Amino acid sequence: MSKRKFLFAANWKMNKRVSDVAPFIADLNRELELLKGKVAQDFEVVIAPPATHLLPAVDSSKNTAIQIGAQNCGHAKSGAFTGEISPQVLKEIHCEWVILGHSERRHLYLEDDARILGRLKAAWDEQLKVILCVGETLPERKGQRTTQVVERQLQILREASGIPEDRLVVAYEPVWAIGTGENATPDQAQEVHQFIRNWLKSNFSNSASEKTRILYGGSVKPDNSQELMGKPDVDGFLVGGASLEVSSFLGIIKNAFKSRG
Ligand code: 13P
């Protein structure tokens, strides 16, 4: 198995104030520098705050190894698209990452695969790194349709005409585990992660399958990160609630490292 660099991404959703950004990043950076594993060398950390917080976040993270991501982006560089965020401007402000297809976007704002594909292409046109979220609802899991749903959500990668291997991360986030306190078991996560990795292999290449990091998201906490990370196809986490405090986000990172020695 090729060595993939762990990735810990914080999805702040619509939380925190702009004035929280600088102290959070300074505190987190101080703590990251004390860890045994070294950020940038052994693992990566991405913070995805709300759009209003991106500029100060990019500013505060200068001279640190912390990277910044947006929570969504538009499907075009510019134009009459009220409320959208231009991927070109994300690049202009040095925001390198973007989360796409989050379940809250899919379910609360009715973003379908076609819309997410447009955003994906536009993000890649600007050389942004994408965290593409996939995952099934509870009825879909109960109906044994998990892999079918995930496979359908992955299809947009085929339609994107080639994936830039170094700019794709897939996050498996079962909808029933998001914000519920009920995480997927390590075996449940591994089963779907392995499915995703095999899908990448049969639809793209060995190298795409080996290089692409597959994150787990859904009620990740310091006390379950070690066990989840013990699975071979779990390459990191996309964390919601527990990423809002430096102590719990850091606890997740520290414990995850215990599982890999
Ligand atoms: P929670 O960690 O709060 O369950 O949220 C997961 C998530 O949606 C991350 O994108």
Residues whose N, C-alpha, C, O or C-beta is under 5 A from the ligand:
A	BS01	13P	N11 A177 I178 G179 T180 G217 G218 S219 V220 L238 V239 G240 G241 A242
